[in-house]
Amino acid sequence: LRMALEAVEEGLWDWDIPTGKCYYSPRFYTMLGFEPGGFPATYEGWISCVDPSDLDMFQNNIDEYLSEGKGHYSIEFRARKKSGEVCWLESRGRAVAWDSKGVPVRMVGTHMDITRRKEIENAVSLERQKLLSILGAMNDGVFITNRDHGVEFINSALIEEFGLPEGKRCYELFGGRSSPCSWCGNDEVFAGKTIRWEWYSEAKDRFYDMFATPIRNSDGTITK
């Protein structure tokens, strides 16, 4: 088990809850920049590495799990390395022993460094926010729908023209209909086509130049 965990760079922890004593594998220490045994093998030693900003959340998560003592425990939190650098860890585990009253007395689990994953997630989120800000500020109307015609995004130009979606599907919001429009190109777009057409709104007595294209994932597949 130790060899397998080292191969995937996960640290092992084993916590005797009543005494607070723990076993930490060498990788548990080294992912935080310590030599093995570099901080006390206790729950307090573990807590001392949690970033103060996440300490309450971390403790509440532990307390909530111990109150039930069943299933799996999982949490993502920020930790401080020996150097003071902040990293992200994912801790997973479960209770494996209980006392006569069913209270957990032992937990085992793993820690994994997920800093790189968090950096990627944050970068993607930032780029998404930039894109939505640009779309939101455009004078042309822009909206995003899913396969079920649900409106997932609508910019201010369309909100001013048609109002807020409030859970409506695109044909309800724009056409005041109870079913998809006969000329709807949603299926074509989700089949991979880019289409353009003119649409006349009876409610607004206006013609609109419509352009629709699929949104693709990084692997080329079309989003839902």
N, C-alpha and C positions, 0 to 999 in steps of 0.2 A: 504493500500500500504506500509506504514511504517513497519507494522508487517511482511509482506511478505518479504520485503527487509532485515529486521533484521534476518529472518529465514535463508536466503541464504547468510548472512554476506556481503551484498552489501551496500555501502554508497550512499545516494541520494544527488544530487546537483541540484540547481535551480539558474540559472545565469541571472540577469537583465543586459544585455549587455551595454546599454548606460551609466548606473550609475556605473557598475562594482560591484554592491552589489550582494551577493549570499545567498542562504540558504544551509547549510550543515547539514545533519542528524547526530545524535550522532555517528553512526558507521563510518561515513566519517572521524571523528576526531580520534576515538579510534583505527582504523586500522593503524594509523600513530603514535600511542603511546601518543596522546594528550587526555586531558579531553575535553568533549564537550565545544566548544567555546574557545579552547586553542590557536587558531590563528584567525586573523580577517576573518570575513565572507565576503570576497571580492575576486575578481579575482586575485589581487596581493597576497593575502594570499595563494591562491591556487598555484600560480606560485612559491612562496617562498619555497614550498615543493618539487618542481621538481628538480631532480638531475642536477647539472650544465652541465653534459655531454650530457643530453637529452633536455636541455632547448630550443635550436634553433629548433630541430626537432619537439618538442612539439608545439612551437609557430607557426612554419610554417604550421603544420597540422591544427591547429585552424584557422589560417588565410585563408588557402585554403578552408576549409569547409564553413567559413562565406562568402567567395566570391561567393559561389553558394547558400548556405542556404537551400539546399534540401537534402532529403534522410537522412541516418543515419551517425553519426560521430562515429569513433572508433579509438582508439590508445592504444598502449602498451608502457609504459615508466617507467623509474626508478625514485623513489621518496626517499626522506630522512625522516626517522622517527625522532621524537623528540630526541631520543638517538643518532642520527647520523647514525644509521644502514640504509643500502640501501635495499629497497624492490621494487618489481615490481607491478605496478598497470595496470589494464585494464580499460580505461574510455570509456563509450559508451553513446551516447545521440542523440538529434536531436533538431533542431529549432522548436519552437511551436508558435511563434508570429513574425510578420513582420511589418515594417512601411509601409507607403503609396507607397514607392519606391521599396518595396519587399526586403528590407534589414532586416536580422534577428535582433530582439531586445530581444529575450528571448530563452534560451536553457535549457533543463532539461535532466538529465541523471544519470548514476550510476558509481561508482568506485568499482572494485573488486580487492582484493589482489591475485595476480597470482604468487607469489614468488615461491611456491612449484612446480607449473607446470613448471616454467622457469628452476628451478634447475634440474628437471627430463629431460626436453628437452636438456639442456646443457650436462648432463651426458650421454644421449643417443648419442648426436652428437659427444662427445669425444670418446666414445667407437667405434662408426662407423669409425671415423678417424683413430683410432688405428688399427682396422681391415683392413681398406683399405691400410694402410701403410704396414702392414705385407704381405697382398696379393700382393701389388705392388712390394715388394722386393724379392718375391719368384722366383726361377729359373724355376719352372714349369709355364706353361702358365695358367692364370686364367682369366675368363671373366664371366660377368653376363648379361643375356638377359631377356627380358620381354616376355609376351605371344605373342606379335607381332613380335618376333625375333629381336627387337631393341637391340643394344648393349649399356648397361647402365654403364658398367665398363670393362676395359681391363687393364691388368698389363703390365709392361715394357717388360717382356719376349715376350709377344704376339705382342706388338707394334713393337719390333725389327724384329720379324718374318714376320708380315703381314701388318704393318703400322697402322696409326691412323684410327679409325672408320669413322670419318667425316660424320656422319649421315647414314652410311651404315648399313644394316641389317646383321646378322651373316652370312647368306648364300652368301651375296655379298662380305663381307670382307674376309672370309676364303675360300670360294669355287669359287668366281668369277661367281656366278650364278644369275639369275634373279628371281628365285623362290626357295622355301624351298627344301632342299635336300630330296631325296626319303627315306633315312634312318634316317631322323631327329627324335629325340626323345623328342622334345619340348613339344608336347601334353601329352606324358606319364609323363614327369617330373612335369608339372603343374597339372596333375591328382594325384600327390603324390608319384610317383615312383622314385627310385634311379636306374640309369642305367649306364652300362659301355660297351664300344665297341671299336673296332679299326677303324680308319678312314685313308684312303689313299688320300693324296693330290696330284693330278696330277700336279698342278702348282709348288709344292715344291719337287715332287718325293720322298715323305716321308710318313711313316706310323706314326700315332699318337694314343696313348692310351687315350681314352676319358672317362671322368667320369662326370656325371651330377646328381645333386640332387636339390630338391626344397628348397627354402628359406621360412621358416615359420614365421608367426607373433607370438607374445606372446600368443595369444589365440589358436594357432595350425593351423589357416587358412594359406593358401599359398599366398604369395605376388603376385601382378600382374606383 
